[in-house]
């Protein structure tokens, strides 16, 4: 588990995709994050992704369908249509 919730993060760096065994990522309530790196889609063991309260995120990574073990997703986004992301 990696818990970065309620931090002053402005960027979630692409190195996050190197955490191949990560199962839970919590970046909730980080209102300064505007974008999630596409490398987050390389986390094939990820089961829980929580970025609720990150209301500045304008678009999700296109390859979210590759996160095949995802069981729980909580999000706040400005994006209106999520169909093209495999969700």
Biopython code that builds the backbone (N, CA, C, O; Angstrom):
import numpy as np
from Bio.PDB.StructureBuilder import StructureBuilder

atoms = [
    (1, "UNK", "N", (0.839, -1.185, 0.000)),
    (1, "UNK", "CA", (0.000, 0.000, 0.000)),
    (1, "UNK", "C", (0.880, 1.243, 0.000)),
    (1, "UNK", "O", (1.885, 1.319, 0.708)),
    (2, "UNK", "N", (0.484, 2.193, -0.794)),
    (2, "UNK", "CA", (1.142, 3.493, -0.804)),
    (2, "UNK", "C", (0.071, 4.534, -0.528)),
    (2, "UNK", "O", (-0.867, 4.693, -1.310)),
    (3, "UNK", "N", (0.211, 5.233, 0.575)),
    (3, "UNK", "CA", (-0.775, 6.231, 0.983)),
    (3, "UNK", "C", (-0.155, 7.620, 0.885)),
    (3, "UNK", "O", (0.686, 8.002, 1.698)),
    (4, "UNK", "N", (-0.585, 8.357, -0.116)),
    (4, "UNK", "CA", (-0.128, 9.735, -0.316)),
    (4, "UNK", "C", (-1.280, 10.716, -0.095)),
    (4, "UNK", "O", (-1.201, 11.875, -0.501)),
    (5, "UNK", "N", (-2.331, 10.253, 0.538)),
    (5, "UNK", "CA", (-3.526, 11.072, 0.715)),
    (5, "UNK", "C", (-3.241, 12.323, 1.537)),
    (5, "UNK", "O", (-2.373, 12.344, 2.410)),
    (6, "UNK", "N", (-3.999, 13.354, 1.224)),
    (6, "UNK", "CA", (-3.950, 14.635, 1.926)),
    (6, "UNK", "C", (-2.555, 15.248, 1.952)),
    (6, "UNK", "O", (-2.181, 15.925, 2.910)),
    (7, "UNK", "N", (-1.801, 15.008, 0.906)),
    (7, "UNK", "CA", (-0.472, 15.615, 0.814)),
    (7, "UNK", "C", (-0.532, 16.805, -0.142)),
    (7, "UNK", "O", (-1.562, 17.060, -0.765)),
    (8, "UNK", "N", (0.551, 17.509, -0.249)),
    (8, "UNK", "CA", (0.623, 18.672, -1.129)),
    (8, "UNK", "C", (1.164, 18.321, -2.508)),
    (8, "UNK", "O", (1.696, 19.183, -3.207)),
    (9, "UNK", "N", (1.031, 17.070, -2.898)),
    (9, "UNK", "CA", (1.511, 16.640, -4.214)),
    (9, "UNK", "C", (0.906, 17.480, -5.326)),
    (9, "UNK", "O", (-0.285, 17.789, -5.313)),
    (10, "UNK", "N", (1.734, 17.838, -6.274)),
    (10, "UNK", "CA", (1.253, 18.522, -7.472)),
    (10, "UNK", "C", (1.345, 17.604, -8.678)),
    (10, "UNK", "O", (0.607, 17.756, -9.652)),
    (11, "UNK", "N", (2.270, 16.642, -8.597)),
    (11, "UNK", "CA", (2.506, 15.714, -9.704)),
    (11, "UNK", "C", (2.695, 14.316, -9.136)),
    (11, "UNK", "O", (3.416, 14.127, -8.156)),
    (12, "UNK", "N", (2.058, 13.360, -9.743)),
    (12, "UNK", "CA", (2.334, 11.962, -9.448)),
    (12, "UNK", "C", (3.286, 11.505, -10.543)),
    (12, "UNK", "O", (2.891, 11.379, -11.701)),
    (13, "UNK", "N", (4.529, 11.258, -10.182)),
    (13, "UNK", "CA", (5.581, 11.002, -11.165)),
    (13, "UNK", "C", (5.406, 9.666, -11.866)),
    (13, "UNK", "O", (4.775, 8.750, -11.339)),
    (14, "UNK", "N", (5.967, 9.567, -13.052)),
    (14, "UNK", "CA", (5.813, 8.356, -13.860)),
    (14, "UNK", "C", (6.497, 7.146, -13.241)),
    (14, "UNK", "O", (6.196, 6.018, -13.630)),
    (15, "UNK", "N", (7.406, 7.340, -12.291)),
    (15, "UNK", "CA", (8.063, 6.209, -11.626)),
    (15, "UNK", "C", (7.075, 5.333, -10.884)),
    (15, "UNK", "O", (7.399, 4.200, -10.526)),
    (16, "UNK", "N", (5.882, 5.834, -10.650)),
    (16, "UNK", "CA", (4.868, 5.047, -9.950)),
    (16, "UNK", "C", (4.627, 3.720, -10.670)),
    (16, "UNK", "O", (4.280, 2.724, -10.036)),
    (17, "UNK", "N", (4.809, 3.702, -11.978)),
    (17, "UNK", "CA", (4.626, 2.489, -12.762)),
    (17, "UNK", "C", (5.664, 1.420, -12.482)),
    (17, "UNK", "O", (5.484, 0.268, -12.876)),
    (18, "UNK", "N", (6.751, 1.781, -11.806)),
    (18, "UNK", "CA", (7.791, 0.810, -11.449)),
    (18, "UNK", "C", (7.432, -0.019, -10.219)),
    (18, "UNK", "O", (8.112, -0.999, -9.916)),
    (19, "UNK", "N", (6.396, 0.354, -9.525)),
    (19, "UNK", "CA", (5.985, -0.359, -8.307)),
    (19, "UNK", "C", (5.083, -1.532, -8.703)),
    (19, "UNK", "O", (3.890, -1.537, -8.398)),
    (20, "UNK", "N", (5.650, -2.499, -9.368)),
    (20, "UNK", "CA", (4.912, -3.593, -10.014)),
    (20, "UNK", "C", (4.056, -4.415, -9.062)),
    (20, "UNK", "O", (3.074, -5.017, -9.496)),
    (21, "UNK", "N", (4.394, -4.458, -7.785)),
    (21, "UNK", "CA", (3.646, -5.281, -6.837)),
    (21, "UNK", "C", (2.660, -4.474, -5.993)),
    (21, "UNK", "O", (2.048, -5.005, -5.065)),
    (22, "UNK", "N", (2.511, -3.206, -6.315)),
    (22, "UNK", "CA", (1.598, -2.345, -5.563)),
    (22, "UNK", "C", (0.156, -2.811, -5.749)),
    (22, "UNK", "O", (-0.298, -3.031, -6.872)),
    (23, "UNK", "N", (-0.554, -2.958, -4.637)),
    (23, "UNK", "CA", (-1.942, -3.421, -4.686)),
    (23, "UNK", "C", (-2.941, -2.325, -4.321)),
    (23, "UNK", "O", (-4.101, -2.373, -4.729)),
    (24, "UNK", "N", (-2.484, -1.337, -3.549)),
    (24, "UNK", "CA", (-3.393, -0.276, -3.130)),
    (24, "UNK", "C", (-2.671, 1.061, -3.222)),
    (24, "UNK", "O", (-1.572, 1.222, -2.691)),
    (25, "UNK", "N", (-3.296, 2.012, -3.898)),
    (25, "UNK", "CA", (-2.748, 3.361, -4.034)),
    (25, "UNK", "C", (-3.817, 4.356, -3.611)),
    (25, "UNK", "O", (-4.913, 4.391, -4.171)),
    (26, "UNK", "N", (-3.482, 5.160, -2.616)),
    (26, "UNK", "CA", (-4.405, 6.163, -2.107)),
    (26, "UNK", "C", (-3.779, 7.537, -2.295)),
    (26, "UNK", "O", (-2.803, 7.886, -1.633)),
    (27, "UNK", "N", (-4.351, 8.301, -3.200)),
    (27, "UNK", "CA", (-3.920, 9.689, -3.389)),
    (27, "UNK", "C", (-5.120, 10.618, -3.201)),
    (27, "UNK", "O", (-5.190, 11.690, -3.803)),
    (28, "UNK", "N", (-6.050, 10.196, -2.365)),
    (28, "UNK", "CA", (-7.259, 10.984, -2.148)),
    (28, "UNK", "C", (-6.941, 12.319, -1.482)),
    (28, "UNK", "O", (-5.970, 12.461, -0.739)),
    (29, "UNK", "N", (-7.787, 13.274, -1.777)),
    (29, "UNK", "CA", (-7.704, 14.611, -1.192)),
    (29, "UNK", "C", (-6.362, 15.291, -1.439)),
    (29, "UNK", "O", (-5.788, 15.911, -0.544)),
    (30, "UNK", "N", (-5.882, 15.163, -2.652)),
    (30, "UNK", "CA", (-4.693, 15.890, -3.119)),
    (30, "UNK", "C", (-5.169, 16.834, -4.222)),
    (30, "UNK", "O", (-5.025, 16.527, -5.405)),
    (31, "UNK", "N", (-5.729, 17.971, -3.844)),
    (31, "UNK", "CA", (-6.403, 18.832, -4.816)),
    (31, "UNK", "C", (-5.484, 19.499, -5.836)),
    (31, "UNK", "O", (-5.971, 20.102, -6.793)),
    (32, "UNK", "N", (-4.175, 19.406, -5.653)),
    (32, "UNK", "CA", (-3.257, 20.054, -6.594)),
    (32, "UNK", "C", (-2.865, 19.166, -7.769)),
    (32, "UNK", "O", (-2.289, 19.655, -8.741)),
    (33, "UNK", "N", (-3.166, 17.870, -7.699)),
    (33, "UNK", "CA", (-2.825, 16.964, -8.797)),
    (33, "UNK", "C", (-3.784, 17.209, -9.954)),
    (33, "UNK", "O", (-5.003, 17.199, -9.780)),
    (34, "UNK", "N", (-3.218, 17.429, -11.140)),
    (34, "UNK", "CA", (-4.036, 17.707, -12.318)),
    (34, "UNK", "C", (-4.048, 16.567, -13.321)),
    (34, "UNK", "O", (-4.906, 16.516, -14.202)),
    (35, "UNK", "N", (-3.091, 15.647, -13.187)),
    (35, "UNK", "CA", (-2.972, 14.593, -14.189)),
    (35, "UNK", "C", (-2.373, 13.346, -13.552)),
    (35, "UNK", "O", (-1.485, 13.430, -12.704)),
    (36, "UNK", "N", (-2.868, 12.200, -13.971)),
    (36, "UNK", "CA", (-2.282, 10.927, -13.565)),
    (36, "UNK", "C", (-1.390, 10.443, -14.702)),
    (36, "UNK", "O", (-1.789, 10.506, -15.865)),
    (37, "UNK", "N", (-0.199, 9.964, -14.389)),
    (37, "UNK", "CA", (0.685, 9.495, -15.457)),
    (37, "UNK", "C", (0.152, 8.201, -16.074)),
    (37, "UNK", "O", (-0.466, 7.388, -15.386)),
    (38, "UNK", "N", (0.390, 8.016, -17.356)),
    (38, "UNK", "CA", (-0.061, 6.804, -18.027)),
    (38, "UNK", "C", (0.614, 5.567, -17.436)),
    (38, "UNK", "O", (0.084, 4.462, -17.548)),
    (39, "UNK", "N", (1.770, 5.743, -16.811)),
    (39, "UNK", "CA", (2.485, 4.609, -16.219)),
    (39, "UNK", "C", (1.686, 3.952, -15.097)),
    (39, "UNK", "O", (1.992, 2.826, -14.705)),
    (40, "UNK", "N", (0.681, 4.625, -14.579)),
    (40, "UNK", "CA", (-0.172, 4.024, -13.553)),
    (40, "UNK", "C", (-0.889, 2.791, -14.121)),
    (40, "UNK", "O", (-1.291, 1.896, -13.378)),
    (41, "UNK", "N", (-1.037, 2.762, -15.427)),
    (41, "UNK", "CA", (-1.706, 1.643, -16.099)),
    (41, "UNK", "C", (-0.824, 0.403, -16.164)),
    (41, "UNK", "O", (-1.296, -0.664, -16.558)),
    (42, "UNK", "N", (0.432, 0.520, -15.788)),
    (42, "UNK", "CA", (1.344, -0.620, -15.760)),
    (42, "UNK", "C", (1.254, -1.390, -14.443)),
    (42, "UNK", "O", (1.910, -2.418, -14.277)),
    (43, "UNK", "N", (0.458, -0.904, -13.526)),
    (43, "UNK", "CA", (0.313, -1.535, -12.208)),
    (43, "UNK", "C", (-0.726, -2.648, -12.289)),
    (43, "UNK", "O", (-1.854, -2.489, -11.822)),
    (44, "UNK", "N", (-0.348, -3.752, -12.874)),
    (44, "UNK", "CA", (-1.300, -4.823, -13.149)),
    (44, "UNK", "C", (-1.779, -5.554, -11.900)),
    (44, "UNK", "O", (-2.780, -6.267, -11.965)),
    (45, "UNK", "N", (-1.103, -5.403, -10.777)),
    (45, "UNK", "CA", (-1.555, -6.028, -9.528)),
    (45, "UNK", "C", (-2.402, -5.077, -8.685)),
    (45, "UNK", "O", (-2.906, -5.459, -7.629)),
    (46, "UNK", "N", (-2.553, -3.848, -9.151)),
    (46, "UNK", "CA", (-3.309, -2.850, -8.398)),
    (46, "UNK", "C", (-4.767, -3.281, -8.256)),
    (46, "UNK", "O", (-5.434, -3.596, -9.242)),
    (47, "UNK", "N", (-5.246, -3.289, -7.025)),
    (47, "UNK", "CA", (-6.624, -3.679, -6.738)),
    (47, "UNK", "C", (-7.477, -2.503, -6.289)),
    (47, "UNK", "O", (-8.683, -2.478, -6.531)),
    (48, "UNK", "N", (-6.855, -1.533, -5.637)),
    (48, "UNK", "CA", (-7.581, -0.379, -5.108)),
    (48, "UNK", "C", (-6.890, 0.900, -5.553)),
    (48, "UNK", "O", (-5.687, 1.073, -5.359)),
    (49, "UNK", "N", (-7.664, 1.787, -6.151)),
    (49, "UNK", "CA", (-7.157, 3.093, -6.571)),
    (49, "UNK", "C", (-8.137, 4.143, -6.078)),
    (49, "UNK", "O", (-9.296, 4.170, -6.491)),
    (50, "UNK", "N", (-7.666, 4.999, -5.199)),
    (50, "UNK", "CA", (-8.522, 6.016, -4.593)),
    (50, "UNK", "C", (-7.924, 7.389, -4.859)),
    (50, "UNK", "O", (-6.885, 7.747, -4.303)),
    (51, "UNK", "N", (-8.592, 8.153, -5.715)),
    (51, "UNK", "CA", (-8.205, 9.545, -5.882)),
    (51, "UNK", "C", (-9.436, 10.443, -5.811)),
    (51, "UNK", "O", (-9.594, 11.398, -6.571)),
    (52, "UNK", "N", (-10.290, 10.093, -4.871)),
    (52, "UNK", "CA", (-11.447, 10.913, -4.562)),
    (52, "UNK", "C", (-10.961, 12.224, -3.940)),
    (52, "UNK", "O", (-10.038, 12.216, -3.126)),
    (53, "UNK", "N", (-11.558, 13.315, -4.308)),
    (53, "UNK", "CA", (-11.161, 14.607, -3.774)),
    (53, "UNK", "C", (-10.030, 15.263, -4.544)),
    (53, "UNK", "O", (-9.557, 16.333, -4.161)),
    (54, "UNK", "N", (-9.594, 14.636, -5.621)),
    (54, "UNK", "CA", (-8.575, 15.229, -6.512)),
    (54, "UNK", "C", (-9.325, 15.877, -7.669)),
    (54, "UNK", "O", (-9.243, 15.425, -8.811)),
    (55, "UNK", "N", (-10.045, 16.926, -7.361)),
    (55, "UNK", "CA", (-11.001, 17.474, -8.313)),
    (55, "UNK", "C", (-10.401, 18.310, -9.434)),
    (55, "UNK", "O", (-11.143, 18.867, -10.244)),
    (56, "UNK", "N", (-9.090, 18.411, -9.499)),
    (56, "UNK", "CA", (-8.449, 19.129, -10.605)),
    (56, "UNK", "C", (-8.038, 18.192, -11.746)),
    (56, "UNK", "O", (-7.602, 18.656, -12.800)),
    (57, "UNK", "N", (-8.172, 16.894, -11.544)),
    (57, "UNK", "CA", (-7.811, 15.941, -12.597)),
    (57, "UNK", "C", (-8.782, 16.107, -13.756)),
    (57, "UNK", "O", (-9.995, 15.969, -13.598)),
    (58, "UNK", "N", (-8.226, 16.403, -14.915)),
    (58, "UNK", "CA", (-9.050, 16.682, -16.080)),
    (58, "UNK", "C", (-9.291, 15.465, -16.949)),
    (58, "UNK", "O", (-10.309, 15.387, -17.637)),
    (59, "UNK", "N", (-8.365, 14.507, -16.928)),
    (59, "UNK", "CA", (-8.513, 13.344, -17.799)),
    (59, "UNK", "C", (-7.778, 12.149, -17.207)),
    (59, "UNK", "O", (-6.691, 12.291, -16.645)),
    (60, "UNK", "N", (-8.371, 10.992, -17.336)),
    (60, "UNK", "CA", (-7.742, 9.753, -16.889)),
    (60, "UNK", "C", (-6.803, 9.234, -17.975)),
    (60, "UNK", "O", (-6.978, 9.551, -19.151)),
    (61, "UNK", "N", (-5.814, 8.442, -17.587)),
    (61, "UNK", "CA", (-4.958, 7.813, -18.590)),
    (61, "UNK", "C", (-5.795, 6.937, -19.525)),
    (61, "UNK", "O", (-6.768, 6.314, -19.101)),
    (62, "UNK", "N", (-5.412, 6.898, -20.778)),
    (62, "UNK", "CA", (-6.178, 6.175, -21.798)),
    (62, "UNK", "C", (-6.172, 4.662, -21.600)),
    (62, "UNK", "O", (-7.113, 3.988, -22.019)),
    (63, "UNK", "N", (-5.143, 4.120, -20.976)),
    (63, "UNK", "CA", (-4.985, 2.671, -20.894)),
    (63, "UNK", "C", (-5.437, 2.075, -19.566)),
    (63, "UNK", "O", (-4.902, 1.049, -19.145)),
    (64, "UNK", "N", (-6.396, 2.682, -18.907)),
    (64, "UNK", "CA", (-6.861, 2.179, -17.616)),
    (64, "UNK", "C", (-7.378, 0.745, -17.711)),
    (64, "UNK", "O", (-7.396, 0.032, -16.707)),
    (65, "UNK", "N", (-7.792, 0.317, -18.879)),
    (65, "UNK", "CA", (-8.299, -1.052, -19.045)),
    (65, "UNK", "C", (-7.223, -2.102, -18.793)),
    (65, "UNK", "O", (-7.542, -3.276, -18.600)),
    (66, "UNK", "N", (-5.942, -1.695, -18.791)),
    (66, "UNK", "CA", (-4.844, -2.626, -18.543)),
    (66, "UNK", "C", (-4.656, -2.938, -17.056)),
    (66, "UNK", "O", (-3.910, -3.852, -16.703)),
    (67, "UNK", "N", (-5.320, -2.194, -16.203)),
    (67, "UNK", "CA", (-5.239, -2.452, -14.760)),
    (67, "UNK", "C", (-6.302, -3.517, -14.454)),
    (67, "UNK", "O", (-7.361, -3.222, -13.900)),
    (68, "UNK", "N", (-5.989, -4.750, -14.830)),
    (68, "UNK", "CA", (-6.987, -5.823, -14.879)),
    (68, "UNK", "C", (-7.445, -6.316, -13.509)),
    (68, "UNK", "O", (-8.526, -6.896, -13.412)),
    (69, "UNK", "N", (-6.682, -6.112, -12.468)),
    (69, "UNK", "CA", (-7.065, -6.570, -11.132)),
    (69, "UNK", "C", (-7.771, -5.505, -10.310)),
    (69, "UNK", "O", (-8.071, -5.726, -9.137)),
    (70, "UNK", "N", (-8.037, -4.356, -10.908)),
    (70, "UNK", "CA", (-8.680, -3.263, -10.183)),
    (70, "UNK", "C", (-10.083, -3.680, -9.737)),
    (70, "UNK", "O", (-10.921, -4.062, -10.555)),
    (71, "UNK", "N", (-10.322, -3.598, -8.430)),
    (71, "UNK", "CA", (-11.611, -3.983, -7.857)),
    (71, "UNK", "C", (-12.349, -2.789, -7.255)),
    (71, "UNK", "O", (-13.578, -2.790, -7.178)),
    (72, "UNK", "N", (-11.607, -1.782, -6.832)),
    (72, "UNK", "CA", (-12.213, -0.613, -6.199)),
    (72, "UNK", "C", (-11.604, 0.639, -6.803)),
    (72, "UNK", "O", (-10.385, 0.802, -6.825)),
    (73, "UNK", "N", (-12.459, 1.512, -7.290)),
    (73, "UNK", "CA", (-12.023, 2.775, -7.867)),
    (73, "UNK", "C", (-12.904, 3.873, -7.311)),
    (73, "UNK", "O", (-14.125, 3.845, -7.464)),
    (74, "UNK", "N", (-12.273, 4.841, -6.664)),
    (74, "UNK", "CA", (-12.991, 5.998, -6.151)),
    (74, "UNK", "C", (-12.322, 7.221, -6.744)),
    (74, "UNK", "O", (-11.112, 7.401, -6.603)),
    (75, "UNK", "N", (-13.101, 8.065, -7.409)),
    (75, "UNK", "CA", (-12.481, 9.181, -8.111)),
    (75, "UNK", "C", (-13.363, 10.409, -8.149)),
    (75, "UNK", "O", (-14.585, 10.341, -8.022)),
    (76, "UNK", "N", (-12.701, 11.519, -8.329)),
    (76, "UNK", "CA", (-13.321, 12.789, -8.648)),
    (76, "UNK", "C", (-12.567, 13.299, -9.862)),
    (76, "UNK", "O", (-11.341, 13.408, -9.830)),
    (77, "UNK", "N", (-13.277, 13.607, -10.919)),
    (77, "UNK", "CA", (-12.622, 14.070, -12.134)),
    (77, "UNK", "C", (-13.520, 15.064, -12.860)),
    (77, "UNK", "O", (-14.739, 15.055, -12.690)),
    (78, "UNK", "N", (-12.917, 15.902, -13.654)),
    (78, "UNK", "CA", (-13.669, 16.831, -14.484)),
    (78, "UNK", "C", (-14.129, 16.167, -15.778)),
    (78, "UNK", "O", (-14.947, 16.718, -16.514)),
    (79, "UNK", "N", (-13.599, 14.990, -16.043)),
    (79, "UNK", "CA", (-13.916, 14.275, -17.272)),
    (79, "UNK", "C", (-15.348, 13.750, -17.207)),
    (79, "UNK", "O", (-15.752, 13.159, -16.206)),
    (80, "UNK", "N", (-16.103, 13.964, -18.261)),
    (80, "UNK", "CA", (-17.512, 13.590, -18.243)),
    (80, "UNK", "C", (-17.785, 12.186, -18.766)),
    (80, "UNK", "O", (-18.754, 11.552, -18.350)),
    (81, "UNK", "N", (-16.954, 11.698, -19.663)),
    (81, "UNK", "CA", (-17.197, 10.400, -20.287)),
    (81, "UNK", "C", (-15.999, 9.491, -20.049)),
    (81, "UNK", "O", (-14.892, 9.796, -20.493)),
    (82, "UNK", "N", (-16.208, 8.389, -19.360)),
    (82, "UNK", "CA", (-15.125, 7.469, -19.017)),
    (82, "UNK", "C", (-15.115, 6.222, -19.896)),
    (82, "UNK", "O", (-14.282, 5.338, -19.699)),
    (83, "UNK", "N", (-16.018, 6.138, -20.852)),
    (83, "UNK", "CA", (-16.150, 4.913, -21.645)),
    (83, "UNK", "C", (-14.907, 4.564, -22.445)),
    (83, "UNK", "O", (-14.629, 3.377, -22.617)),
    (84, "UNK", "N", (-14.164, 5.500, -22.931)),
    (84, "UNK", "CA", (-12.992, 5.237, -23.747)),
    (84, "UNK", "C", (-11.785, 4.751, -22.969)),
    (84, "UNK", "O", (-10.724, 4.527, -23.552)),
    (85, "UNK", "N", (-11.927, 4.587, -21.676)),
    (85, "UNK", "CA", (-10.802, 4.205, -20.824)),
    (85, "UNK", "C", (-10.907, 2.773, -20.314)),
    (85, "UNK", "O", (-10.077, 2.330, -19.520)),
    (86, "UNK", "N", (-11.913, 2.063, -20.763)),
    (86, "UNK", "CA", (-12.073, 0.678, -20.351)),
    (86, "UNK", "C", (-12.641, 0.514, -18.958)),
    (86, "UNK", "O", (-12.509, -0.554, -18.359)),
    (87, "UNK", "N", (-13.266, 1.541, -18.435)),
    (87, "UNK", "CA", (-13.848, 1.460, -17.086)),
    (87, "UNK", "C", (-15.312, 1.075, -17.156)),
    (87, "UNK", "O", (-15.970, 0.958, -16.122)),
]
sb = StructureBuilder()
sb.init_structure("model")
sb.init_model(0)
sb.init_chain("A")
sb.init_seg("    ")
for serial, (resi, resn, name, xyz) in enumerate(atoms, 1):
    if name == "N":
        sb.init_residue(resn, " ", resi, " ")
    sb.init_atom(name, np.array(xyz, "f"), 0.0, 1.0, " ", f" {name:<3s}", serial, name[0])
structure = sb.get_structure()
